[in-house]
Amino acid sequence: MPMGNEKLTSLGKSILEALSDVVFAVDANYNFIYVTPSCYHITGYTADEFLNGQVKIKNLVHPSDYWRILRENYQAFKTGSVPRVSEFRIIKKDGTVRWVNIYWTMVKDEDGTIRYIQGVMHDITDKKIGEEKLQKSLNELKILQSFSSELSSAMTIDDVAKAIYDHIIQLLPVEGFFVNIYDEMTEQLKGLVHVYSIHGRRVMISYPNYRFNVRSHQIWVSLIHDKKPTYVKYSGRDIPAPFNLFIEETNQEGYLLSAPMLSRGKVFGVMTVQTKVINNIEEYIPLLEHIANQSAIAFEKVRYFTELQESEKSLRQAYEELKKVHQQLILTEKTRILGQLAGGIVHNLSNFLSAILGRVQLLKSKVSDESLLKDIELIEKASQNAGKIISQLREFSKPRTHVNLVPIDVADIIEDALEITKSKWKDEAELKGIKYEITKDFPEDRLMAITNRSELREVLVNLIINAIEAMPGGGKLTLGIYNVNGEKVAIYIADTGVGINPEIMSRIFEPFFTTKSEYGTGLGLSIAYDIIKSHNGEIFVESELGKGSKFTIVLPASQQKVSDAIKKSTLKESPRKLTILIVEDDESVFYLLQDIFTNLGYRVLPAEDGKKALEYIQTEKFDIAIIDIGLPDISGWEVSKAIKQKNAQIPVVILTGWGLNISEEEMKRKGADYIISKPFELDGLLLVVDTAVQSIKR
């Protein structure tokens, strides 16, 4: 199409001027030689301003694109090749920026010389804005996908906070952000994690104890109750509470943009970002809402995971405790069952051994031949040793429901136990050239425990002997006492011996379990365990191979002061010749008793069962009665009650192979004055009978 001084047809000119796009031509010096009036709508300049040279290419093209366009046109005039389409920005006369594209063509003379370049300029600003928005959305989507992926793998609060920070700075122009958890019960927001700027450096800090009331500011009411995002503008040092505690004072303006963190429709907390952007703040709200809600789910997951870990830890601890309790129950059940079995065995063995030991001691009193006497003494010694085992079995098997527990000076019992075992750790040791160091770790204030003197002493004696035997070459034995929270008294016995193998540690309190080969019965520690349990106490053991063992007994404490030592009554013998009622169903024991008391000059009334005994009570007069509890027809207790009803002054001695541990008050209530356990020593039996005889009122 001809340009410059060439005439346009009226039709062609009308068509060009009617176009919304700008048609133009420039010469080799970049001077406009033609432009359509539509240039005003796109550039803000009139056609005359272009044609008169008032519009320079350098001023029209955006500085960022100018040199690129200049090079393209230079190459076009130099090589005769022009780009088909160019896209760049222009600056309108009013200073606004628009995007345009130009379709270029070249006009040449017949000899091929370029006369001018002509183009059609089209405004593509709306298209470019749409593309930028689309690209921005794609970038945001990519960042949000990465954010969601990181949140899904976050396992701690710090992991979630780091994921928020790493991604929020790519989406929003933030200086810092704050996450506060909402407590619905107290209507308070409490600090979870704060990331803010201190002297240009971003710092992440947790404030678990920082709280403020939701109703302290309208902004929080809107966030929590209306569940709507909101923002406040601050200027200079005018920073709203509570953020003025964390944000540095500056001379710049900015915004605090907050969004509720929603999870399953409920407000988990509030996320607030600090930004110095002051234009178009509202366009950031949807992004912040998305980040806040995603973060709420992540924080809740972390909280549940943490609670799950704590629950798992608690369950593991509970399981371990349950295992201990289960082991304890197994041990208790073993003890109960074996105790029942042992009880029957003890009863029968007690009768047999009573007859053997009694006969041996009777025979001993009648023999003068030294060699024969030595043999009898060996039998007696063996019987006595067997009697000790029977006693241990009885202690293990008998119920301890009636044990008499009173306040006792613990140190006093330990002293007794040491004195009883002195022959073991001093006399025998010195003969063997072995030395034991005995150390007492007692507090200044004497402590009292609710216990039974004889039974606790038995336990301590057993533990001391075990400790000495664990140190065959000598060593240190420490006995100590200490207070446990004012409610318990602990006694410990520690040795420096061989220690206990961990593999058998759980079995040491089991009945009949022993590591002493044929020399041990395996009842000592099980009886100790049973005694301490019956005293409402506990017994524990710690041990390390090659370094020693430590047994600890814990008993209920008494607030009572240490009492005076119990005075032991002296026993006096009485040679009176009286009538004695003997009620015993075991023939061997009956004939032993009959021979003993007949030889001592007593008149004996023999009764093999309860029925015969009741007949004697009604028809005969007697001074004293010895009654076995386990009669074939009725209980020996019924016989003793019948005697007391007839004559309360008659002393009643109870014989039992079961072993009894009842209080004196209960014994009297049942009609008995004395109790002797089988197998009995002859001297012990006579001492009890003589004591009973001395109590008879004539």
For each residue, the residues with C-beta under 8 A, 3 or more apart:
1: 8 12 118
2: 6 7 8
3: 6 25 33 34 107 116 118
4: 33 34
5:
6: 2 3
7: 2
8: 1 2 12 13 16
9: 12 13
10: 13 14
11: 14 15
12: 1 8 9 15 16
13: 8 9 10 16 17
14: 10 11 17 18
15: 11 12 18 19
16: 8 12 13 19 23 36
17: 13 14 36 37 38
18: 14 15
19: 15 16 22 23 36 38
20: 38 41
21: 38 120 121 122 123
22: 19 35 36 38 39 42 43 120 121
23: 16 19 34 35 36 38 118 119 120 121
24: 32 34 35 36 39 50 118 119 121
25: 3 32 33 34 35 107 116 117 118 119
26: 30 31 32 33 57 73 116 117 118
27: 30 31 33 115 116
28: 77 114 116
29:
30: 26 27 57 73
31: 26 27 53
32: 24 25 26 35 50 51 53 55
33: 3 4 25 26 27 51 116
34: 3 4 23 24 25 51 118
35: 22 23 24 25 32 39 47 50 51
36: 16 17 19 22 23 24 39 47
37: 17 40 46 47
38: 17 19 20 21 22 23 41 42
39: 22 24 35 36 42 43 45 46 47 50 121
40: 37 43 44 45 46 47
41: 20 38
42: 22 38 39 90 92 98 100 121 123
43: 22 39 40 55 60 90 92 93
44: 40 92 93 94
45: 39 40 49 50 54 55 60 93
46: 37 39 40 49 50
47: 35 36 37 39 40 50 51
48: 51 52
49: 45 46 52 54 55
50: 24 32 35 39 45 46 47 54 55
51: 32 33 34 35 47 48
52: 48 49
53: 31 32 56
54: 45 49 50
55: 32 43 45 49 50 59 60
56: 53 59 60
57: 26 30 60 61 66 69 70
58: 61 66
59: 55 56 91
60: 43 45 55 56 57 90 91
61: 57 58 65 66 69 88 89 90 91
62: 65 66 88 89 90 91 97
63: 66
64: 89
65: 61 62 68 69 88 89
66: 57 58 61 62 63 69 70
67: 70 71
68: 65 71 72 88
69: 57 61 65 66 72 73 86 88
70: 57 66 67 73 74
71: 67 68 74 75
72: 68 69 75 76 82 83 86
73: 26 30 69 70 76 77 82 117
74: 70 71 77 78
75: 71 72 78 79 81 82
76: 72 73 79 80 81 82 83 104 106 114 117
77: 28 73 74 80 114 117
78: 74 75
79: 75 76
80: 76 77 106 108 112 114
81: 75 76
82: 72 73 75 76 104 105 106 117
83: 72 76 86 104
84: 103 104
85: 101 102 103 104
86: 69 72 83 101 102 104
87: 99 100 101 124
88: 61 62 65 68 69 99 100
89: 61 62 64 65 97 98 99 100
90: 42 43 60 61 62 97 98 100
91: 59 60 61 62 95 96 97
92: 42 43 44 95 96 97 98
93: 43 44 45
94: 44
95: 91 92
96: 91 92
97: 62 89 90 91 92
98: 42 89 90 92 123 125
99: 87 88 89 123 124 125 127 128
100: 42 87 88 89 90 121 122 123 124 125
101: 85 86 87 121 122 124
102: 85 86 119 120 121 122
103: 84 85 119 120 122
104: 76 82 83 84 85 86 117 118 119
105: 82 117 118 119
106: 76 80 82 114 116 117 118
107: 3 25 114 115 116 117 118
108: 80 112 113 114 115
109: 112 113 115
110:
111:
112: 80 108 109
113: 108 109
114: 28 76 77 80 106 107 108 117
115: 27 107 108 109
116: 3 25 26 27 28 33 106 107
117: 25 26 73 76 77 82 104 105 106 107 114
118: 1 3 23 24 25 26 34 104 105 106 107
119: 23 24 25 102 103 104 105
120: 21 22 23 102 103
121: 21 22 23 24 39 42 100 101 102
122: 21 100 101 102 103
123: 21 42 98 99 100 126
124: 87 99 100 101 127 128
125: 98 99 100 128 129
126: 123 129 130
127: 99 124 130 131
128: 99 124 125 131 132
129: 125 126 132 133
130: 126 127 133 134
131: 127 128 134 135
132: 128 129 135 136
133: 129 130 136 137
134: 130 131 137 138
135: 131 132 138 139
136: 132 133 139 140
137: 133 134 140 141
138: 134 135 141 142
139: 135 136 142 143
140: 136 137 143 144 171 287
141: 137 138 144 145
142: 138 139 145 146
143: 139 140 146 147 167 170 171
144: 140 141 147 148 167 171 290 291 294
145: 141 142 148 149
146: 142 143 149 150 167
147: 143 144 150 151 163 164 167 291 294
148: 144 145 151 152 294
149: 145 146 152 153
150: 146 147 153 154 159 163 166 167
151: 147 148 154 160 163 294 295 297 298
152: 148 149 298
153: 149 150 159
154: 150 151 159 160 163 298 301 302
155: 159 302 305
156: 159 160 302
157: 160 161 192 193 206 299 302
158: 161 162 193 204
159: 150 153 154 155 156 162 163 302
160: 151 154 156 157 163 164 193 295 298 299 302
161: 157 158 164 165 179 193 195 204
162: 158 159 165 166 204
163: 147 150 151 154 159 160 166 167 298
164: 147 160 161 167 168 177 179 195 291 295
165: 161 162 168 169 177 195 202 204
166: 150 162 163 169 170
167: 143 144 146 147 150 163 164 170 171 291
168: 164 165 171 172 174 177 273 291
169: 165 166 172 174
170: 143 166 167
171: 140 143 144 167 168 287 291
172: 168 169 273 275 284 287 288
173: 275 276 277
174: 168 169 177 273 274 275
175: 196 197 247 254 273 274 275 276
176: 194 195 196 197 202 246 247 273 274
177: 164 165 168 174 194 195 196 271 272 273 274
178: 191 193 194 195 196 243 246 270 271 272 273 274
179: 161 164 192 193 194 261 269 270 271 295 299
180: 189 190 191 192 269 270 272
181: 189 190 191 192 268 269 299
182: 188 189 214 224 267 268 269 270
183: 186 187 188 189 190 211
184: 187 267
185:
186: 183 211
187: 183 184 213 214 215 224
188: 182 183 211 212 213 214
189: 180 181 182 183 211 212 214 220 269 270
190: 180 181 183 207 208 209 210 211
191: 178 180 181 194 206 207 208 209 210 211
192: 157 179 180 181 206 207 208 269 299
193: 157 158 160 161 178 179 204 205 206
194: 176 177 178 179 191 204 205 206 207 246
195: 161 164 165 176 177 178 202 203 204 205
196: 175 176 177 178 202 203 246 247 274
197: 175 176 200 201 202 203 247 248 274
198: 201 203 248
199: 248
200: 197
201: 197 198
202: 165 176 195 196 197
203: 195 196 197 198
204: 158 161 162 165 193 194 195
205: 193 194 195
206: 157 191 192 193 194
207: 190 191 192 194 210
208: 190 191 192
209: 190 191
210: 190 191 207 242
211: 183 186 188 189 190 191
212: 188 189 216 241 242
213: 187 188 216
214: 182 187 188 189 220 221 224
215: 187 220 221
216: 212 213 220 241
217: 220 221 240 241
218: 221 222
219: 222 223 230 232 240 258
220: 189 214 215 216 217 223 224 270
221: 214 215 217 218 224 225 226
222: 218 219 225 226 228 230
223: 219 220 226 227 228 229 230 258 259 260 267 270
224: 182 187 214 220 221 227 260 267 270
225: 221 222
226: 221 222 223
227: 223 224 260 262 267
228: 222 223 260
229: 223 257 258 259 260 285 288 289
230: 219 222 223 257 258
231: 255 256 257 258 281 282 285
232: 219 240 255 256
233: 253 254 255 278
234: 238 239 240 253 254 255 256
235: 238 253
236: 249 250 251 252 253
237: 249 250
238: 234 235
239: 234 243 244 247 249 256
240: 217 219 232 234 243 244 256
241: 212 216 217 244 245
242: 210 212 245 246
243: 178 239 240 246 247 256 272 274
244: 239 240 241 247
245: 241 242
246: 176 178 194 196 242 243
247: 175 176 196 197 239 243 244 274
248: 197 198 199
249: 236 237 239
250: 236 237 254
251: 236
252: 236 276
253: 233 234 235 236 276 278
254: 175 233 234 250 274 275 276 277 278
255: 231 232 233 234 274 275 276 277 278 281
256: 231 232 234 239 240 243 272 273 274
257: 229 230 231 272 273 275 281 284 285 288
258: 219 223 229 230 231 270 271 272 273
259: 223 229 270 271 272 285 288 289 291 292
260: 223 224 227 228 229 267 269 270 292
261: 179 267 268 269 270 271 292 293 295 296 299
262: 227 265 266 267 268 292 293 296
263: 266 268 293 296 297 300
264:
265: 262
266: 262 263
267: 182 184 223 224 227 260 261 262 270
268: 181 182 261 262 263 296 299 300
269: 179 180 181 182 189 192 260 261 296 299
270: 178 179 180 182 189 220 223 224 258 259 260 261 267 292
271: 177 178 179 258 259 261 288 291 292 295
272: 177 178 180 243 256 257 258 259
273: 168 172 174 175 176 177 178 256 257 258 284 288
274: 174 175 176 177 178 196 197 243 247 254 255 256
275: 172 173 174 175 254 255 257 281 284
276: 173 175 252 253 254 255
277: 173 254 255 280 281 284
278: 233 253 254 255 281
279:
280: 277 283 284
281: 231 255 257 275 277 278 284 285
282: 231 285
283: 280 286
284: 172 257 273 275 277 280 281 287 288
285: 229 231 257 259 281 282 288 289
286: 283 289 290
287: 140 171 172 284 290 291
288: 172 229 257 259 271 273 284 285 291 292
289: 229 259 285 286 292 293
290: 144 286 287 293 294
291: 144 147 164 167 168 171 259 271 287 288 294 295
292: 259 260 261 262 270 271 288 289 295 296
293: 261 262 263 289 290 296 297
294: 144 147 148 151 290 291 297 298
295: 151 160 164 179 261 271 291 292 298 299
296: 261 262 263 268 269 292 293 299 300
297: 151 263 293 294 300 301
298: 151 152 154 160 163 294 295 301 302
299: 157 160 179 181 192 261 268 269 295 296 302 303
300: 263 268 296 297 303 304
301: 154 297 298 304 305
302: 154 155 156 157 159 160 298 299 305 306
303: 299 300 306 307
304: 300 301 307 308
305: 155 301 302 308 309
306: 302 303 309 310
307: 303 304 310 311
308: 304 305 311 312
309: 305 306 312 313
310: 306 307 313 314
311: 307 308 314 315
312: 308 309 315 316
313: 309 310 316 317
314: 310 311 317 318
315: 311 312 318 319
316: 312 313 319 320
317: 313 314 320 321
318: 314 315 321 322
319: 315 316 322 323
320: 316 317 323 324
321: 317 318 324 325
322: 318 319 325 326
323: 319 320 326 327
324: 320 321 327 328
325: 321 322 328 329
326: 322 323 329 330
327: 323 324 330 331 506
328: 324 325 331 332
329: 325 326 332 333
330: 326 327 333 334
331: 327 328 334 335 509 510 529
332: 328 329 335 336 533
333: 329 330 336 337
334: 330 331 337 338 510 511
335: 331 332 338 339 396 511 526 529 530
336: 332 333 339 340
337: 333 334 340 341
338: 334 335 341 342 396 397 511 512
339: 335 336 342 343 396 397 398 511 530
340: 336 337 343 344 397
341: 337 338 344 345 397
342: 338 339 345 346 393 394 396 397 511
343: 339 340 346 347 394 397 398 658
344: 340 341 347 348
345: 341 342 348 349 393
346: 342 343 349 350 390 393 394 397 657 658 659
347: 343 344 350 351 630 657 658
348: 344 345 351 352 657
349: 345 346 352 353 386 390 393 657 679
350: 346 347 353 354 390 394 657 677 678 679
351: 347 348 354 355 586 588 589 657 678
352: 348 349 355 356 588
353: 349 350 356 357 383 386 387 390 678 679
354: 350 351 357 358 588 589 592 657 678 679 680
355: 351 352 358 359 586 588 589 591 592
356: 352 353 359 360 379 383 679
357: 353 354 360 361 380 383 384 387 679 680 681 682
358: 354 355 361 362 589 592 593 596 680 682 685
359: 355 356 362 363 592
360: 356 357 363 364 376 379 380 383
361: 357 358 364 365 380 681 682 683
362: 358 359 365 366 592 595 596 599 682
363: 359 360 366 367 376
364: 360 361 367 373 376 377 380
365: 361 362
366: 362 363
367: 363 364 372 373 376
368: 373
369: 372 373
370: 373 374
371: 374 375
372: 367 369 375 376
373: 364 367 368 369 370 376 377
374: 370 371 377 378
375: 371 372 378 379
376: 360 363 364 367 372 373 379 380
377: 364 373 374 380 381
378: 374 375 381 382
379: 356 360 375 376 382 383
380: 357 360 361 364 376 377 383 384
381: 377 378 384 385
382: 378 379 385 386
383: 353 356 357 360 379 380 386 387 679
384: 357 380 381 387 388 681
385: 381 382 388 389
386: 349 353 382 383 389 390 679
387: 353 357 383 384 390 391 679 681
388: 384 385 391 392
389: 385 386 392 393 521 523
390: 346 349 350 353 386 387 393 394 678 679
391: 387 388 394 395 659 677
392: 388 389 395 396 521 523 524 527
393: 342 345 346 349 389 390 396 397 523
394: 342 343 346 350 390 391 397 398 657 658 659 677
395: 391 392 398 458 523 527 530 531 659
396: 335 338 339 342 392 393 511 523 526 527 530
397: 338 339 340 341 342 343 346 393 394 658 659
398: 339 343 394 395 658 659 660 661
399: 402
400: 403 530 531 534 661
401: 534
402: 399 661 662 663 666
403: 400 452 455 534 535 661
404: 452 663
405: 450 451 452 535 536
406: 450 451 452 453
407: 448 449 450 558 560 563
408: 412 413 448 449 450 451 452 453 456 558
409: 412 413 446 447 448 562 563
410: 413 414 446 447 448 449 451 481 489 491 555
411: 414 415 442 446 447 481
412: 408 409 415 416 562 565
413: 408 409 410 416 417 451 453 456 457 460
414: 410 411 417 418 440 442 460 479 481 491
415: 411 412 418 419
416: 412 413 419 420 457
417: 413 414 420 421 457 460 461 464
418: 414 415 421 422 438 464 479
419: 415 416 422
420: 416 417 457 461
421: 417 418 424 425 461 464 465 468
422: 418 419 425 426 427
423: 426 427 428
424: 421 427 428 429 464 465 468
425: 421 422 428 429 436 438 464 468 477
426: 422 423 429 430 436
427: 422 423 424 430 431
428: 423 424 425 431 432
429: 424 425 426 432 434 435 436 468 474
430: 426 427 433 434
431: 427 428
432: 428 429
433: 430
434: 429 430 472 473 474
435: 429 474
436: 425 426 429 468 471 474 475 476 477
437: 475 476 477
438: 418 425 477 479
439: 476 477 478 479
440: 414 478 479 480
441: 478 479 480 481 482 492
442: 411 414 446 480 481
443: 446 447 481 482 483
444:
445:
446: 409 410 411 442 443 562
447: 409 410 411 443 481 483 489 557
448: 407 408 409 410 489 557 558 560 561 562
449: 407 408 410 456 489 491 555 556 557 558
450: 405 406 407 408 535 536 555 556 557 558
451: 405 406 408 410 413 455 456 535 537 555
452: 403 404 405 406 408 455 456 531 535
453: 406 408 413 456 457 566
454: 457 458
455: 403 451 452 458 459 531 534 535
456: 408 413 449 451 452 453 459 460 531 535 555
457: 413 416 417 420 453 454 460 461
458: 395 454 455 461 462 527 528 531
459: 455 456 462 463 527 528 531 532 553
460: 413 414 417 456 457 463 464 491 493
461: 417 420 421 457 458 464 465
462: 458 459 465 466 524 525 527 528
463: 459 460 466 467 493 528 551
464: 417 418 421 424 425 460 461 467 468 477 479 493
465: 421 424 461 462 468 469 524
466: 462 463 469 470 524 525
467: 463 464 470 471 477 493 494 495 497 549 551
468: 421 424 425 429 436 464 465 471 477 495
469: 465 466 472 516
470: 466 467 495 497 498 499 548 549
471: 436 467 468 474 475 477 495 496 497 498
472: 434 469
473: 434
474: 429 434 435 436 471
475: 436 437 471 495 496 497 548
476: 436 437 439 495 496
477: 425 436 437 438 439 464 467 468 471 493 494 495
478: 439 440 441 492 493 494 495
479: 414 418 438 439 440 441 464 491 492 493 494
480: 440 441 442 491 492 494
481: 410 411 414 441 442 443 447 489 490 491 492
482: 441 443 489 490 492
483: 443 447 486 488 489 490 557
484: 487 488 489 490 554 557
485: 488
486: 483 557
487: 484 556 557
488: 483 484 485 554 555 556 557
489: 410 447 448 449 481 482 483 484 554 555 556 557
490: 481 482 483 484 552 553 554 555
491: 410 414 449 460 479 480 481 552 553 554 555
492: 441 478 479 480 481 482 550 551 552 553
493: 460 463 464 467 477 478 479 550 551
494: 467 477 478 479 480 548 549 550 551
495: 467 468 470 471 475 476 477 478 548 549 550
496: 471 475 476 547 548
497: 467 470 471 475 548 549
498: 470 471 545 546 548
499: 470 543 544 545 546 547 548 549
500: 504 505 508 541 543 545 549
501: 504 505 545
502: 505 543 545
503:
504: 500 501 507 508 513 515
505: 500 501 502 508 541 543
506: 327
507: 504 510 513
508: 500 504 505 513 525 541
509: 331 525 526 528 529 539
510: 331 334 507 513 522 526
511: 334 335 338 339 342 396 522 523 526
512: 338 521 522 523 526
513: 504 507 508 510 522 526
514: 517 520 521 522
515: 504 520
516: 469 519 520
517: 514 520
518:
519: 516
520: 514 515 516 517 524
521: 389 392 512 514 524
522: 510 511 512 513 514 526
523: 389 392 393 395 396 511 512 526 527
524: 392 462 465 466 520 521 527 528
525: 462 466 508 509 528 529
526: 335 396 509 510 511 512 513 522 523 529 530
527: 392 395 396 458 459 462 523 524 530 531
528: 458 459 462 463 509 524 525 531 532 539
529: 331 335 509 525 526 532 533 539
530: 335 339 395 396 400 526 527 533 534
531: 395 400 452 455 456 458 459 527 528 534 535
532: 459 528 529 535 537 538 539 553 555
533: 332 529 530 536 537 538 539
534: 400 401 403 455 530 531
535: 403 405 450 451 452 455 456 531 532 555 556
536: 405 450 533 555 556
537: 451 532 533 553 554 555 556
538: 532 533 553 554
539: 509 528 529 532 533 551 552 553 554
540: 551 552 554
541: 500 505 508 549 550 551 552
542: 549 550 552
543: 499 500 502 505 548 549 550
544: 499 547 548 549
545: 498 499 500 501 502
546: 498 499
547: 496 499 544
548: 470 475 494 495 496 497 498 499 543 544
549: 467 470 494 495 497 499 500 541 542 543 544
550: 492 493 494 495 541 542 543
551: 463 467 492 493 494 539 540 541
552: 490 491 492 539 540 541 542
553: 459 490 491 492 532 537 538 539
554: 484 488 489 490 491 537 538 539 540
555: 410 449 450 451 456 488 489 490 491 532 535 536 537
556: 449 450 487 488 489 535 536 537
557: 447 448 449 450 483 484 486 487 488 489
558: 407 408 448 449 450
559:
560: 407 448 563
561: 448
562: 409 412 446 448
563: 407 409 560 566
564:
565: 412
566: 453 563
567:
568:
569:
570:
571: 687 690 691
572: 690 691 694
573: 687 690 694
574: 690 693 694
575:
576: 623 693 696
577: 600 601 602 603
578: 602 603 622 623 624 693 696
579: 602 603 604 605 620 621 622 623 624
580: 597 602 603 604 605 622 623 624 625 626 689
581: 605 607 613 616 617 620 622 624 625 626 627 643
582: 590 593 594 597 604 605 606 607 625 626
583: 607 609 610 612 613 625 626 627 628 631 636 639
584: 589 590 593 607 608 626 627 628 655
585: 590 608 609 628 630 631 632
586: 351 355 589 590 628
587: 590 591
588: 351 352 354 355 591 592
589: 351 354 355 358 584 586 592 593 628 655 678
590: 582 584 585 586 587 593 594 606 608
591: 355 587 588 594 595
592: 354 355 358 359 362 588 589 595 596
593: 358 582 584 589 590 596 597 604 626
594: 582 590 591 597 598 604 606
595: 362 591 592 598 599
596: 358 362 592 593 599 600 682 685 686
597: 580 582 593 594 600 602 604 689
598: 594 595 601 602 604
599: 362 595 596
600: 577 596 597 686
601: 577 598
602: 577 578 579 580 597 598
603: 577 578 579 580
604: 579 580 582 593 594 597 598
605: 579 580 581 582 616 620 622
606: 582 590 594
607: 581 582 583 584 610 612 613 615 616
608: 584 585 590 612
609: 583 585 612 613 631 632 633 634
610: 583 607 613 614 631 632 633 634 635 636 638 639
611: 614 615 633 634
612: 583 607 608 609 615 616
613: 581 583 607 609 610 616 617 627 631 639 642
614: 610 611 617 618 639 642
615: 607 611 612 618 619
616: 581 605 607 612 613 619 620 622
617: 581 613 614 620 639 642 643 646
618: 614 615 646
619: 615 616
620: 579 581 605 616 617
621: 579
622: 578 579 580 581 605 616 625 650
623: 576 578 579 580 650 651 693 696
624: 578 579 580 581 650 651 652 653 689 692 693 696
625: 580 581 582 583 622 639 640 643 650 651 652 653
626: 580 581 582 583 584 593 653 655 689
627: 581 583 584 613 636 639 640 652 653 654 655
628: 583 584 585 586 589 631 636 654 655 656
629: 635 636 637 654 655 656 658
630: 347 585 636 656 657 658
631: 583 585 609 610 613 628 634 635 636 639
632: 585 609 610
633: 609 610 611
634: 609 610 611 631 638 639
635: 610 629 631 638 639
636: 583 610 627 628 629 630 631 639 640 654 655 656
637: 629 640 641 670 671 672
638: 610 634 635 641 642
639: 583 610 613 614 617 625 627 631 634 635 636 642 643
640: 625 627 636 637 643 644 652 654 670 671 672
641: 637 638 644 645 670 671
642: 613 614 617 638 639 645 646 671
643: 581 617 625 639 640 646 647 650 652 671
644: 640 641 647 648 650 652 671
645: 641 642 648
646: 617 618 642 643 650
647: 643 644 650
648: 644 645
649: 696 697
650: 622 623 624 625 643 644 646 647 696
651: 623 624 625 673 674 692 693 695 696
652: 624 625 627 640 643 644 671 672 673 674
653: 624 625 626 627 672 673 674 675 676 688 689 692
654: 627 628 629 636 640 660 667 672 674 675 676
655: 584 589 626 627 628 629 636 676 678 680
656: 628 629 630 636 659 660 675 676 677 678
657: 346 347 348 349 350 351 354 394 630 677 678
658: 343 346 347 394 397 398 629 630
659: 346 391 394 395 397 398 656 677
660: 398 654 656 675 677
661: 398 400 402 403
662: 402 666 667 670 675
663: 402 404 666 667
664: 667 668
665: 668 669
666: 402 662 663 669 670
667: 654 662 663 664 670 672 673 675
668: 664 665 671 672 673
669: 665 666
670: 637 640 641 662 666 667
671: 637 640 641 642 643 644 652 668
672: 637 640 652 653 654 667 668 675
673: 651 652 653 667 668 692 695
674: 651 652 653 654 688 691 692
675: 653 654 656 660 662 667 672
676: 653 654 655 656 680 684 685 688
677: 350 391 394 656 657 659 660 680
678: 350 351 353 354 390 589 655 656 657
679: 349 350 353 354 356 357 383 386 387 390
680: 354 357 358 655 676 677 684 685
681: 357 361 384 387 684 685
682: 357 358 361 362 596 685 686
683: 361 686 687
684: 676 680 681 687 688
685: 358 596 676 680 681 682 688 689
686: 596 600 682 683 689 690
687: 571 573 683 684 690 691
688: 653 674 676 684 685 691 692
689: 580 597 624 626 653 685 686 692 693
690: 571 572 573 574 686 687 693 694
691: 571 572 674 687 688 694 695
692: 624 651 653 673 674 688 689 695 696
693: 574 576 578 623 624 651 689 690 696
694: 572 573 574 690 691
695: 651 673 691 692
696: 576 578 623 624 649 650 651 692 693
697: 649
698:
